[in-house]
Amino acid sequence: MTGNLLKKSSGFILLCSISLLMLVMTGCQEAKLKTVIGVANKQCPIDMGAVGTITSIIYDGNNVVYTLNMNEEITNIKILKDNPESMKSSITMMFQNPAADVKEMLKLMAKCNSGLHMIFVGNKSGEQAVCELTAEELKEVINTNADPAQSGQTKLEAQLKMANLQFPMQASEEVIVEKIEVIGESVVYICSVDEELCPISQIEENAAEVKEGIVVKTLKRETLMQAQTPQVFKSEDIKVAYQKAKDEGYVATDDSQLFERYIDKDIKAVLGDYSNLKITTQEDLR
């Protein structure tokens, strides 16, 4: 009986020793995590470009918490709040095959059973949207061995999914960005344009001047004119132009474009006036 008691006592002491060792190791890892996060927090605010800034990174004992101040002209915080699963899915995808330093930090968080909280704060409204990843969800991300090429495509899709939550977005007075798609090897912005303010023909003509949102040449203001109605043509000429367009199935933005395409005559521009108000649609009467 004494022998059994000694065996049981030895087993209990061994179990306590292992538990204590695990606590010490966890304590060491947690201390390391606190140090790493402390160093990262000292670098804040971290500029993220037009999107906003990372204002703080802290470890609260259970989670690593990122607080981000977001530019509300680009990010709609309410939309993020209303789509928590999409937000979590996109952020999870972004952590697949991360950079080496990020991966090490994620592993350290996993060893400490730490979750991740990301708090998005609107820079004007102060409204918040919170994305929470549990320790188990982070471990699952770390253990996912995705092909790097496929991972890059997945990250792009995640970014576009988040971006498309924000659309439609008014890019300028005349242009609304409806959505973004990947077509072939290109990222394509689908936009709608108010042709009363900016005819499609003008965009096509200036395509070489503005490429991928980068202005490579500024046109002289005095060389630009905004078309107004009425536009006046000899009836026989404009009828010919319309008939040819009908035969070809060509759709133009206005009479001038048809005349320019089908009639071999010059079009003269006459200076108008802003008081010549357009009354084409209901909105014009407001």
C-alpha atoms as an extended CHARMM CRD file, in Angstrom:
* protein
*
       286  EXT
         1         1  MET       CA              0.0000000000        0.0000000000        0.0000000000  PROA      1               0.0000000000
         2         2  THR       CA              2.9120000000        2.2810000000        0.8790000000  PROA      2               0.0000000000
         3         3  GLY       CA              4.4480000000        1.5300000000       -2.5290000000  PROA      3               0.0000000000
         4         4  ASN       CA              1.2090000000        2.4650000000       -4.3400000000  PROA      4               0.0000000000
         5         5  LEU       CA              0.9750000000        5.6650000000       -2.3470000000  PROA      5               0.0000000000
         6         6  LEU       CA              4.5500000000        6.5800000000       -3.2780000000  PROA      6               0.0000000000
         7         7  LYS       CA              3.8300000000        5.8370000000       -6.9230000000  PROA      7               0.0000000000
         8         8  LYS       CA              0.7270000000        8.0210000000       -6.8030000000  PROA      8               0.0000000000
         9         9  SER       CA              2.6580000000       10.7880000000       -5.0320000000  PROA      9               0.0000000000
        10        10  SER       CA              5.4330000000       10.6000000000       -7.6240000000  PROA      10              0.0000000000
        11        11  GLY       CA              2.8630000000       10.7870000000      -10.4210000000  PROA      11              0.0000000000
        12        12  PHE       CA              1.1980000000       13.7920000000       -8.8290000000  PROA      12              0.0000000000
        13        13  ILE       CA              4.5640000000       15.5700000000       -8.3600000000  PROA      13              0.0000000000
        14        14  LEU       CA              5.4770000000       14.8360000000      -12.0060000000  PROA      14              0.0000000000
        15        15  LEU       CA              2.1300000000       16.2140000000      -13.1860000000  PROA      15              0.0000000000
        16        16  CYS       CA              2.5990000000       19.3490000000      -11.0820000000  PROA      16              0.0000000000
        17        17  SER       CA              6.1280000000       19.7660000000      -12.4240000000  PROA      17              0.0000000000
        18        18  ILE       CA              4.9460000000       19.5020000000      -16.0430000000  PROA      18              0.0000000000
        19        19  SER       CA              2.0990000000       21.9510000000      -15.3780000000  PROA      19              0.0000000000
        20        20  LEU       CA              4.5050000000       24.3810000000      -13.7120000000  PROA      20              0.0000000000
        21        21  LEU       CA              6.9430000000       24.0660000000      -16.6350000000  PROA      21              0.0000000000
        22        22  MET       CA              4.1210000000       24.8060000000      -19.0880000000  PROA      22              0.0000000000
        23        23  LEU       CA              3.1230000000       27.8560000000      -17.0510000000  PROA      23              0.0000000000
        24        24  VAL       CA              6.7220000000       29.1120000000      -17.0250000000  PROA      24              0.0000000000
        25        25  MET       CA              7.0700000000       28.5690000000      -20.7790000000  PROA      25              0.0000000000
        26        26  THR       CA              3.7420000000       30.2820000000      -21.4360000000  PROA      26              0.0000000000
        27        27  GLY       CA              4.8060000000       33.1060000000      -19.1500000000  PROA      27              0.0000000000
        28        28  CYS       CA              8.0500000000       33.5140000000      -21.1010000000  PROA      28              0.0000000000
        29        29  GLN       CA              6.2060000000       33.5300000000      -24.4210000000  PROA      29              0.0000000000
        30        30  GLU       CA              3.6930000000       36.0620000000      -23.0920000000  PROA      30              0.0000000000
        31        31  ALA       CA              6.4890000000       38.3140000000      -21.8800000000  PROA      31              0.0000000000
        32        32  LYS       CA              8.0580000000       38.0880000000      -25.3450000000  PROA      32              0.0000000000
        33        33  LEU       CA              4.7240000000       38.9160000000      -26.9740000000  PROA      33              0.0000000000
        34        34  LYS       CA              4.2890000000       41.9560000000      -24.7250000000  PROA      34              0.0000000000
        35        35  THR       CA              7.7830000000       43.1230000000      -25.7030000000  PROA      35              0.0000000000
        36        36  VAL       CA              7.1550000000       42.6490000000      -29.4310000000  PROA      36              0.0000000000
        37        37  ILE       CA              3.8100000000       44.4590000000      -29.2610000000  PROA      37              0.0000000000
        38        38  GLY       CA              5.3480000000       47.2230000000      -27.1530000000  PROA      38              0.0000000000
        39        39  VAL       CA              8.0070000000       47.8350000000      -29.8040000000  PROA      39              0.0000000000
        40        40  ALA       CA              5.3590000000       47.8470000000      -32.5480000000  PROA      40              0.0000000000
        41        41  ASN       CA              3.1900000000       50.3010000000      -30.6000000000  PROA      41              0.0000000000
        42        42  LYS       CA              6.0880000000       52.7500000000      -30.2990000000  PROA      42              0.0000000000
        43        43  GLN       CA              6.0990000000       52.9930000000      -34.1120000000  PROA      43              0.0000000000
        44        44  CYS       CA              2.4890000000       54.2580000000      -34.1020000000  PROA      44              0.0000000000
        45        45  PRO       CA              0.9150000000       56.1560000000      -35.7000000000  PROA      45              0.0000000000
        46        46  ILE       CA              1.7660000000       54.0700000000      -38.7550000000  PROA      46              0.0000000000
        47        47  ASP       CA              0.7260000000       55.6620000000      -42.0450000000  PROA      47              0.0000000000
        48        48  MET       CA             -1.3880000000       53.4530000000      -44.3350000000  PROA      48              0.0000000000
        49        49  GLY       CA             -1.6010000000       56.0700000000      -47.0870000000  PROA      49              0.0000000000
        50        50  ALA       CA             -4.9670000000       57.5040000000      -48.0850000000  PROA      50              0.0000000000
        51        51  VAL       CA             -6.7990000000       54.7520000000      -46.1750000000  PROA      51              0.0000000000
        52        52  GLY       CA             -5.7760000000       56.0530000000      -42.7380000000  PROA      52              0.0000000000
        53        53  THR       CA             -3.3580000000       55.2750000000      -39.8930000000  PROA      53              0.0000000000
        54        54  ILE       CA             -2.7230000000       52.5780000000      -37.2860000000  PROA      54              0.0000000000
        55        55  THR       CA             -2.9460000000       54.5990000000      -34.0690000000  PROA      55              0.0000000000
        56        56  SER       CA             -2.0590000000       51.8810000000      -31.5310000000  PROA      56              0.0000000000
        57        57  ILE       CA             -1.1470000000       48.1950000000      -31.1130000000  PROA      57              0.0000000000
        58        58  ILE       CA             -1.5390000000       46.7370000000      -27.6230000000  PROA      58              0.0000000000
        59        59  TYR       CA             -1.7540000000       43.3700000000      -25.8680000000  PROA      59              0.0000000000
        60        60  ASP       CA             -4.5170000000       43.3220000000      -23.2210000000  PROA      60              0.0000000000
        61        61  GLY       CA             -3.6270000000       39.9090000000      -21.8020000000  PROA      61              0.0000000000
        62        62  ASN       CA             -6.0790000000       38.0470000000      -24.0250000000  PROA      62              0.0000000000
        63        63  ASN       CA             -5.9010000000       39.7150000000      -27.4350000000  PROA      63              0.0000000000
        64        64  VAL       CA             -3.5860000000       41.7880000000      -29.5770000000  PROA      64              0.0000000000
        65        65  VAL       CA             -5.6380000000       44.8870000000      -30.3550000000  PROA      65              0.0000000000
        66        66  TYR       CA             -5.0390000000       47.0830000000      -33.3940000000  PROA      66              0.0000000000
        67        67  THR       CA             -6.8060000000       50.4530000000      -33.4890000000  PROA      67              0.0000000000
        68        68  LEU       CA             -7.0300000000       52.0370000000      -36.9300000000  PROA      68              0.0000000000
        69        69  ASN       CA             -8.1540000000       55.5710000000      -37.7320000000  PROA      69              0.0000000000
        70        70  MET       CA             -9.9150000000       55.3010000000      -41.1100000000  PROA      70              0.0000000000
        71        71  ASN       CA            -10.4510000000       57.9400000000      -43.7780000000  PROA      71              0.0000000000
        72        72  GLU       CA            -14.2460000000       57.9800000000      -44.1160000000  PROA      72              0.0000000000
        73        73  GLU       CA            -14.0490000000       59.4520000000      -47.5990000000  PROA      73              0.0000000000
        74        74  ILE       CA            -12.7260000000       56.0270000000      -48.6230000000  PROA      74              0.0000000000
        75        75  THR       CA            -14.0700000000       53.6420000000      -45.9640000000  PROA      75              0.0000000000
        76        76  ASN       CA            -17.6920000000       53.4980000000      -44.8530000000  PROA      76              0.0000000000
        77        77  ILE       CA            -17.5310000000       52.3070000000      -41.2280000000  PROA      77              0.0000000000
        78        78  LYS       CA            -21.2530000000       51.5080000000      -41.1160000000  PROA      78              0.0000000000
        79        79  ILE       CA            -20.8690000000       49.1060000000      -44.0470000000  PROA      79              0.0000000000
        80        80  LEU       CA            -18.0420000000       47.3300000000      -42.1840000000  PROA      80              0.0000000000
        81        81  LYS       CA            -20.2680000000       47.0420000000      -39.0900000000  PROA      81              0.0000000000
        82        82  ASP       CA            -23.1160000000       45.6450000000      -41.1640000000  PROA      82              0.0000000000
        83        83  ASN       CA            -20.8910000000       43.0010000000      -42.8190000000  PROA      83              0.0000000000
        84        84  PRO       CA            -18.8470000000       41.4350000000      -39.9660000000  PROA      84              0.0000000000
        85        85  GLU       CA            -18.4130000000       38.0280000000      -41.5980000000  PROA      85              0.0000000000
        86        86  SER       CA            -17.1870000000       39.5180000000      -44.8760000000  PROA      86              0.0000000000
        87        87  MET       CA            -14.7670000000       41.6910000000      -42.9200000000  PROA      87              0.0000000000
        88        88  LYS       CA            -13.4740000000       38.6820000000      -40.9240000000  PROA      88              0.0000000000
        89        89  SER       CA            -13.1710000000       36.5440000000      -44.0590000000  PROA      89              0.0000000000
        90        90  SER       CA            -11.1890000000       39.2260000000      -45.8830000000  PROA      90              0.0000000000
        91        91  ILE       CA             -8.8110000000       39.8580000000      -42.9660000000  PROA      91              0.0000000000
        92        92  THR       CA             -8.2990000000       36.1020000000      -42.5030000000  PROA      92              0.0000000000
        93        93  MET       CA             -7.3630000000       35.7460000000      -46.1850000000  PROA      93              0.0000000000
        94        94  MET       CA             -4.9090000000       38.6350000000      -45.8490000000  PROA      94              0.0000000000
        95        95  PHE       CA             -2.9420000000       36.6420000000      -43.2410000000  PROA      95              0.0000000000
        96        96  GLN       CA             -2.4260000000       33.6240000000      -45.5220000000  PROA      96              0.0000000000
        97        97  ASN       CA              1.2750000000       33.1850000000      -46.4260000000  PROA      97              0.0000000000
        98        98  PRO       CA              2.2630000000       36.4100000000      -44.6080000000  PROA      98              0.0000000000
        99        99  ALA       CA              5.7190000000       37.9990000000      -44.5230000000  PROA      99              0.0000000000
       100       100  ALA       CA              8.2180000000       36.2020000000      -42.2730000000  PROA      100             0.0000000000
       101       101  ASP       CA              8.0660000000       38.7580000000      -39.4270000000  PROA      101             0.0000000000
       102       102  VAL       CA              4.2530000000       38.7900000000      -39.4340000000  PROA      102             0.0000000000
       103       103  LYS       CA              4.1830000000       34.9850000000      -39.4330000000  PROA      103             0.0000000000
       104       104  GLU       CA              6.5000000000       34.8640000000      -36.4130000000  PROA      104             0.0000000000
       105       105  MET       CA              4.2730000000       37.2810000000      -34.5360000000  PROA      105             0.0000000000
       106       106  LEU       CA              1.1820000000       35.2080000000      -35.3870000000  PROA      106             0.0000000000
       107       107  LYS       CA              2.9490000000       32.0660000000      -34.1280000000  PROA      107             0.0000000000
       108       108  LEU       CA              3.8740000000       33.8620000000      -30.9130000000  PROA      108             0.0000000000
       109       109  MET       CA              0.2480000000       34.9560000000      -30.4920000000  PROA      109             0.0000000000
       110       110  ALA       CA             -0.8860000000       31.3620000000      -31.0440000000  PROA      110             0.0000000000
       111       111  LYS       CA              1.5280000000       30.0710000000      -28.3750000000  PROA      111             0.0000000000
       112       112  CYS       CA              0.0370000000       32.5800000000      -25.9390000000  PROA      112             0.0000000000
       113       113  ASN       CA             -3.5130000000       31.6450000000      -26.9960000000  PROA      113             0.0000000000
       114       114  SER       CA             -4.0130000000       35.2700000000      -27.9760000000  PROA      114             0.0000000000
       115       115  GLY       CA             -6.7810000000       36.4040000000      -30.2810000000  PROA      115             0.0000000000
       116       116  LEU       CA             -6.7110000000       39.4110000000      -32.5980000000  PROA      116             0.0000000000
       117       117  HSD       CA             -9.0330000000       42.4100000000      -32.4500000000  PROA      117             0.0000000000
       118       118  MET       CA             -9.0050000000       45.1090000000      -35.1180000000  PROA      118             0.0000000000
       119       119  ILE       CA            -10.9260000000       48.2820000000      -34.2750000000  PROA      119             0.0000000000
       120       120  PHE       CA            -11.7280000000       50.5270000000      -37.2380000000  PROA      120             0.0000000000
       121       121  VAL       CA            -12.5950000000       54.0860000000      -36.1660000000  PROA      121             0.0000000000
       122       122  GLY       CA            -14.0590000000       56.6950000000      -38.5200000000  PROA      122             0.0000000000
       123       123  ASN       CA            -11.8860000000       59.8060000000      -38.5910000000  PROA      123             0.0000000000
       124       124  LYS       CA            -14.9370000000       62.1060000000      -38.7020000000  PROA      124             0.0000000000
       125       125  SER       CA            -17.8430000000       60.2860000000      -37.0650000000  PROA      125             0.0000000000
       126       126  GLY       CA            -15.8570000000       58.3710000000      -34.4580000000  PROA      126             0.0000000000
       127       127  GLU       CA            -18.0400000000       55.3560000000      -35.2870000000  PROA      127             0.0000000000
       128       128  GLN       CA            -16.3770000000       51.9770000000      -34.7460000000  PROA      128             0.0000000000
       129       129  ALA       CA            -16.4020000000       48.5780000000      -36.4490000000  PROA      129             0.0000000000
       130       130  VAL       CA            -14.6450000000       45.6850000000      -34.7020000000  PROA      130             0.0000000000
       131       131  CYS       CA            -13.3030000000       42.5020000000      -36.2740000000  PROA      131             0.0000000000
       132       132  GLU       CA            -12.4430000000       39.6910000000      -33.8540000000  PROA      132             0.0000000000
       133       133  LEU       CA            -10.3740000000       36.5880000000      -34.6020000000  PROA      133             0.0000000000
       134       134  THR       CA            -10.1140000000       33.9910000000      -31.8420000000  PROA      134             0.0000000000
       135       135  ALA       CA             -6.8780000000       32.1990000000      -30.9590000000  PROA      135             0.0000000000
       136       136  GLU       CA             -8.2330000000       29.0470000000      -32.6380000000  PROA      136             0.0000000000
       137       137  GLU       CA             -9.0500000000       30.9560000000      -35.8260000000  PROA      137             0.0000000000
       138       138  LEU       CA             -5.5280000000       32.4040000000      -35.8860000000  PROA      138             0.0000000000
       139       139  LYS       CA             -4.0040000000       28.9400000000      -35.4260000000  PROA      139             0.0000000000
       140       140  GLU       CA             -6.0890000000       27.6810000000      -38.3270000000  PROA      140             0.0000000000
       141       141  VAL       CA             -4.7630000000       30.5220000000      -40.5150000000  PROA      141             0.0000000000
       142       142  ILE       CA             -1.1520000000       29.7660000000      -39.5100000000  PROA      142             0.0000000000
       143       143  ASN       CA             -1.5420000000       26.0650000000      -40.2980000000  PROA      143             0.0000000000
       144       144  THR       CA             -3.0360000000       26.7070000000      -43.7360000000  PROA      144             0.0000000000
       145       145  ASN       CA             -0.3730000000       25.9230000000      -46.3480000000  PROA      145             0.0000000000
       146       146  ALA       CA             -1.6230000000       27.7680000000      -49.4070000000  PROA      146             0.0000000000
       147       147  ASP       CA              0.2870000000       27.9220000000      -52.6750000000  PROA      147             0.0000000000
       148       148  PRO       CA              2.0060000000       31.3740000000      -52.8140000000  PROA      148             0.0000000000
       149       149  ALA       CA              0.6050000000       32.1810000000      -56.2570000000  PROA      149             0.0000000000
       150       150  GLN       CA             -2.8770000000       31.0800000000      -55.2440000000  PROA      150             0.0000000000
       151       151  SER       CA             -2.4830000000       32.9430000000      -51.9680000000  PROA      151             0.0000000000
       152       152  GLY       CA             -1.6680000000       36.1480000000      -53.8440000000  PROA      152             0.0000000000
       153       153  GLN       CA             -4.8170000000       35.7300000000      -55.9240000000  PROA      153             0.0000000000
       154       154  THR       CA             -6.8290000000       35.0080000000      -52.7710000000  PROA      154             0.0000000000
       155       155  LYS       CA             -5.4980000000       38.1440000000      -51.0820000000  PROA      155             0.0000000000
       156       156  LEU       CA             -6.3890000000       40.2280000000      -54.1250000000  PROA      156             0.0000000000
       157       157  GLU       CA             -9.9020000000       38.7910000000      -54.1340000000  PROA      157             0.0000000000
       158       158  ALA       CA            -10.1930000000       39.5360000000      -50.4120000000  PROA      158             0.0000000000
       159       159  GLN       CA             -9.1370000000       43.1390000000      -50.9550000000  PROA      159             0.0000000000
       160       160  LEU       CA            -11.6240000000       43.5470000000      -53.7970000000  PROA      160             0.0000000000
       161       161  LYS       CA            -14.3850000000       41.9820000000      -51.7120000000  PROA      161             0.0000000000
       162       162  MET       CA            -13.7600000000       44.5340000000      -48.9570000000  PROA      162             0.0000000000
       163       163  ALA       CA            -13.5020000000       47.3640000000      -51.4780000000  PROA      163             0.0000000000
       164       164  ASN       CA            -16.7430000000       46.3980000000      -53.2090000000  PROA      164             0.0000000000
       165       165  LEU       CA            -18.5890000000       46.6870000000      -49.8940000000  PROA      165             0.0000000000
       166       166  GLN       CA            -17.9070000000       50.4270000000      -50.1340000000  PROA      166             0.0000000000
       167       167  PHE       CA            -19.3820000000       50.8650000000      -53.6140000000  PROA      167             0.0000000000
       168       168  PRO       CA            -21.0770000000       52.5970000000      -55.2970000000  PROA      168             0.0000000000
       169       169  MET       CA            -18.8440000000       55.5620000000      -54.4250000000  PROA      169             0.0000000000
       170       170  GLN       CA            -18.8920000000       59.1010000000      -55.8260000000  PROA      170             0.0000000000
       171       171  ALA       CA            -15.3920000000       59.5340000000      -57.2690000000  PROA      171             0.0000000000
       172       172  SER       CA            -16.0900000000       62.9980000000      -58.6960000000  PROA      172             0.0000000000
       173       173  GLU       CA            -19.0250000000       65.1700000000      -59.6940000000  PROA      173             0.0000000000
       174       174  GLU       CA            -19.5280000000       63.2240000000      -62.9020000000  PROA      174             0.0000000000
       175       175  VAL       CA            -18.1500000000       59.7380000000      -62.0780000000  PROA      175             0.0000000000
       176       176  ILE       CA            -19.4810000000       57.0340000000      -59.7420000000  PROA      176             0.0000000000
       177       177  VAL       CA            -17.3860000000       53.8980000000      -59.1360000000  PROA      177             0.0000000000
       178       178  GLU       CA            -19.8690000000       51.0030000000      -59.1790000000  PROA      178             0.0000000000
       179       179  LYS       CA            -17.5570000000       48.0400000000      -58.4670000000  PROA      179             0.0000000000
       180       180  ILE       CA            -14.1270000000       46.5210000000      -59.1040000000  PROA      180             0.0000000000
       181       181  GLU       CA            -13.5880000000       43.2480000000      -60.9360000000  PROA      181             0.0000000000
       182       182  VAL       CA            -10.6420000000       41.0950000000      -61.9990000000  PROA      182             0.0000000000
       183       183  ILE       CA            -10.8500000000       40.5060000000      -65.7390000000  PROA      183             0.0000000000
       184       184  GLY       CA             -8.0070000000       38.4030000000      -67.0890000000  PROA      184             0.0000000000
       185       185  GLU       CA             -4.8290000000       39.8420000000      -65.6010000000  PROA      185             0.0000000000
       186       186  SER       CA             -6.2910000000       43.2910000000      -65.0190000000  PROA      186             0.0000000000
       187       187  VAL       CA             -8.1290000000       44.9260000000      -62.1380000000  PROA      187             0.0000000000
       188       188  VAL       CA            -11.0170000000       46.7960000000      -63.7630000000  PROA      188             0.0000000000
       189       189  TYR       CA            -13.0030000000       49.6550000000      -62.2440000000  PROA      189             0.0000000000
       190       190  ILE       CA            -16.6120000000       49.6850000000      -63.4670000000  PROA      190             0.0000000000
       191       191  CYS       CA            -17.8680000000       53.2920000000      -63.4420000000  PROA      191             0.0000000000
       192       192  SER       CA            -20.9840000000       55.1580000000      -64.4620000000  PROA      192             0.0000000000
       193       193  VAL       CA            -20.5520000000       58.6150000000      -65.9560000000  PROA      193             0.0000000000
       194       194  ASP       CA            -22.9230000000       61.5700000000      -66.1830000000  PROA      194             0.0000000000
       195       195  GLU       CA            -22.5070000000       62.3110000000      -69.8810000000  PROA      195             0.0000000000
       196       196  GLU       CA            -24.0650000000       65.7330000000      -69.4930000000  PROA      196             0.0000000000
       197       197  LEU       CA            -21.0140000000       66.6720000000      -67.4300000000  PROA      197             0.0000000000
       198       198  CYS       CA            -18.4050000000       64.4750000000      -69.1030000000  PROA      198             0.0000000000
       199       199  PRO       CA            -19.1410000000       62.8080000000      -72.4740000000  PROA      199             0.0000000000
       200       200  ILE       CA            -17.6590000000       59.3370000000      -72.9450000000  PROA      200             0.0000000000
       201       201  SER       CA            -16.0290000000       60.6180000000      -76.1300000000  PROA      201             0.0000000000
       202       202  GLN       CA            -14.0360000000       63.1020000000      -74.0460000000  PROA      202             0.0000000000
       203       203  ILE       CA            -12.8390000000       60.3330000000      -71.7400000000  PROA      203             0.0000000000
       204       204  GLU       CA            -11.7740000000       58.2620000000      -74.7350000000  PROA      204             0.0000000000
       205       205  GLU       CA             -9.9340000000       61.1930000000      -76.2630000000  PROA      205             0.0000000000
       206       206  ASN       CA             -8.1140000000       61.9240000000      -73.0120000000  PROA      206             0.0000000000
       207       207  ALA       CA             -7.3290000000       58.2850000000      -72.2110000000  PROA      207             0.0000000000
       208       208  ALA       CA             -3.7100000000       58.7470000000      -73.2310000000  PROA      208             0.0000000000
       209       209  GLU       CA             -3.3940000000       61.7840000000      -70.9490000000  PROA      209             0.0000000000
       210       210  VAL       CA             -4.6890000000       60.0770000000      -67.8210000000  PROA      210             0.0000000000
       211       211  LYS       CA             -3.6020000000       56.4690000000      -67.2230000000  PROA      211             0.0000000000
       212       212  GLU       CA             -4.3770000000       54.3680000000      -64.1740000000  PROA      212             0.0000000000
       213       213  GLY       CA             -5.3330000000       57.4440000000      -62.1810000000  PROA      213             0.0000000000
       214       214  ILE       CA             -1.9570000000       59.0910000000      -62.7560000000  PROA      214             0.0000000000
       215       215  VAL       CA             -2.0060000000       62.4280000000      -64.5550000000  PROA      215             0.0000000000
       216       216  VAL       CA              0.8430000000       62.4370000000      -67.0490000000  PROA      216             0.0000000000
       217       217  LYS       CA             -0.1580000000       65.7030000000      -68.6850000000  PROA      217             0.0000000000
       218       218  THR       CA             -2.3730000000       68.5900000000      -67.6340000000  PROA      218             0.0000000000
       219       219  LEU       CA             -4.3950000000       70.0130000000      -70.5110000000  PROA      219             0.0000000000
       220       220  LYS       CA             -4.6680000000       73.7830000000      -70.8600000000  PROA      220             0.0000000000
       221       221  ARG       CA             -7.9970000000       75.0020000000      -69.5350000000  PROA      221             0.0000000000
       222       222  GLU       CA             -8.4330000000       77.3850000000      -72.4600000000  PROA      222             0.0000000000
       223       223  THR       CA             -8.3510000000       74.4610000000      -74.9110000000  PROA      223             0.0000000000
       224       224  LEU       CA            -11.2630000000       72.6610000000      -73.1950000000  PROA      224             0.0000000000
       225       225  MET       CA            -14.9600000000       73.3370000000      -73.7570000000  PROA      225             0.0000000000
       226       226  GLN       CA            -18.0830000000       71.8560000000      -72.1880000000  PROA      226             0.0000000000
       227       227  ALA       CA            -20.7710000000       71.0950000000      -74.7320000000  PROA      227             0.0000000000
       228       228  GLN       CA            -24.1880000000       72.7140000000      -74.3030000000  PROA      228             0.0000000000
       229       229  THR       CA            -27.4510000000       72.3920000000      -76.1580000000  PROA      229             0.0000000000
       230       230  PRO       CA            -28.9340000000       73.3200000000      -78.5100000000  PROA      230             0.0000000000
       231       231  GLN       CA            -26.5730000000       72.1000000000      -81.2340000000  PROA      231             0.0000000000
       232       232  VAL       CA            -27.4890000000       73.3110000000      -84.7100000000  PROA      232             0.0000000000
       233       233  PHE       CA            -26.8680000000       71.5480000000      -88.0350000000  PROA      233             0.0000000000
       234       234  LYS       CA            -28.3560000000       71.6270000000      -91.5130000000  PROA      234             0.0000000000
       235       235  SER       CA            -31.2020000000       69.1390000000      -91.5120000000  PROA      235             0.0000000000
       236       236  GLU       CA            -29.9990000000       67.2420000000      -94.5980000000  PROA      236             0.0000000000
       237       237  ASP       CA            -26.5470000000       66.6920000000      -93.0290000000  PROA      237             0.0000000000
       238       238  ILE       CA            -27.7200000000       65.5680000000      -89.6070000000  PROA      238             0.0000000000
       239       239  LYS       CA            -30.3120000000       63.2410000000      -91.1860000000  PROA      239             0.0000000000
       240       240  VAL       CA            -27.5500000000       61.5540000000      -93.2000000000  PROA      240             0.0000000000
       241       241  ALA       CA            -25.4470000000       61.1890000000      -90.0560000000  PROA      241             0.0000000000
       242       242  TYR       CA            -28.3160000000       59.6160000000      -88.1060000000  PROA      242             0.0000000000
       243       243  GLN       CA            -29.1490000000       57.2170000000      -90.9490000000  PROA      243             0.0000000000
       244       244  LYS       CA            -25.5360000000       56.0350000000      -91.2010000000  PROA      244             0.0000000000
       245       245  ALA       CA            -25.3700000000       55.5650000000      -87.4240000000  PROA      245             0.0000000000
       246       246  LYS       CA            -28.5820000000       53.5440000000      -87.5270000000  PROA      246             0.0000000000
       247       247  ASP       CA            -27.2570000000       51.3670000000      -90.3440000000  PROA      247             0.0000000000
       248       248  GLU       CA            -24.0310000000       50.6710000000      -88.4140000000  PROA      248             0.0000000000
       249       249  GLY       CA            -25.7090000000       50.3180000000      -85.0380000000  PROA      249             0.0000000000
       250       250  TYR       CA            -23.4770000000       53.0880000000      -83.7070000000  PROA      250             0.0000000000
       251       251  VAL       CA            -24.5810000000       54.8760000000      -80.5130000000  PROA      251             0.0000000000
       252       252  ALA       CA            -23.2820000000       58.4250000000      -79.9770000000  PROA      252             0.0000000000
       253       253  THR       CA            -23.4260000000       60.7310000000      -76.9660000000  PROA      253             0.0000000000
       254       254  ASP       CA            -24.7470000000       63.7310000000      -78.9270000000  PROA      254             0.0000000000
       255       255  ASP       CA            -25.3870000000       65.1590000000      -82.3980000000  PROA      255             0.0000000000
       256       256  SER       CA            -21.8820000000       66.5950000000      -82.6930000000  PROA      256             0.0000000000
       257       257  GLN       CA            -20.3060000000       63.1660000000      -82.3320000000  PROA      257             0.0000000000
       258       258  LEU       CA            -22.4730000000       61.8210000000      -85.1730000000  PROA      258             0.0000000000
       259       259  PHE       CA            -21.7200000000       64.8300000000      -87.3650000000  PROA      259             0.0000000000
       260       260  GLU       CA            -17.9930000000       64.5070000000      -86.6970000000  PROA      260             0.0000000000
       261       261  ARG       CA            -18.0360000000       60.7880000000      -87.5360000000  PROA      261             0.0000000000
       262       262  TYR       CA            -20.1010000000       60.7950000000      -90.7180000000  PROA      262             0.0000000000
       263       263  ILE       CA            -20.0630000000       64.2840000000      -92.2550000000  PROA      263             0.0000000000
       264       264  ASP       CA            -16.9170000000       65.6970000000      -93.7840000000  PROA      264             0.0000000000
       265       265  LYS       CA            -17.4500000000       69.2300000000      -92.5100000000  PROA      265             0.0000000000
       266       266  ASP       CA            -16.0460000000       71.2870000000      -89.6540000000  PROA      266             0.0000000000
       267       267  ILE       CA            -17.9550000000       71.8350000000      -86.4310000000  PROA      267             0.0000000000
       268       268  LYS       CA            -17.7610000000       75.3450000000      -85.0540000000  PROA      268             0.0000000000
       269       269  ALA       CA            -17.9510000000       75.9900000000      -81.3060000000  PROA      269             0.0000000000
       270       270  VAL       CA            -19.7130000000       79.1180000000      -80.0830000000  PROA      270             0.0000000000
       271       271  LEU       CA            -19.0920000000       80.4080000000      -76.5690000000  PROA      271             0.0000000000
       272       272  GLY       CA            -22.0920000000       79.7700000000      -74.3220000000  PROA      272             0.0000000000
       273       273  ASP       CA            -23.0430000000       80.8630000000      -70.8330000000  PROA      273             0.0000000000
       274       274  TYR       CA            -23.6000000000       79.1050000000      -67.4850000000  PROA      274             0.0000000000
       275       275  SER       CA            -27.0420000000       80.7010000000      -67.3670000000  PROA      275             0.0000000000
       276       276  ASN       CA            -28.0280000000       78.3830000000      -70.2580000000  PROA      276             0.0000000000
       277       277  LEU       CA            -29.4850000000       75.8000000000      -67.8850000000  PROA      277             0.0000000000
       278       278  LYS       CA            -30.0500000000       72.2150000000      -68.9850000000  PROA      278             0.0000000000
       279       279  ILE       CA            -33.6060000000       70.8820000000      -68.5330000000  PROA      279             0.0000000000
       280       280  THR       CA            -33.1900000000       67.3350000000      -69.8350000000  PROA      280             0.0000000000
       281       281  THR       CA            -34.0520000000       65.3480000000      -66.6940000000  PROA      281             0.0000000000
       282       282  GLN       CA            -36.0940000000       65.7470000000      -63.5020000000  PROA      282             0.0000000000
       283       283  GLU       CA            -32.8900000000       66.4650000000      -61.5540000000  PROA      283             0.0000000000
       284       284  ASP       CA            -32.2430000000       69.5270000000      -63.7300000000  PROA      284             0.0000000000
       285       285  LEU       CA            -35.4690000000       71.1320000000      -62.4590000000  PROA      285             0.0000000000
       286       286  ARG       CA            -34.4650000000       70.9780000000      -58.7880000000  PROA      286             0.0000000000
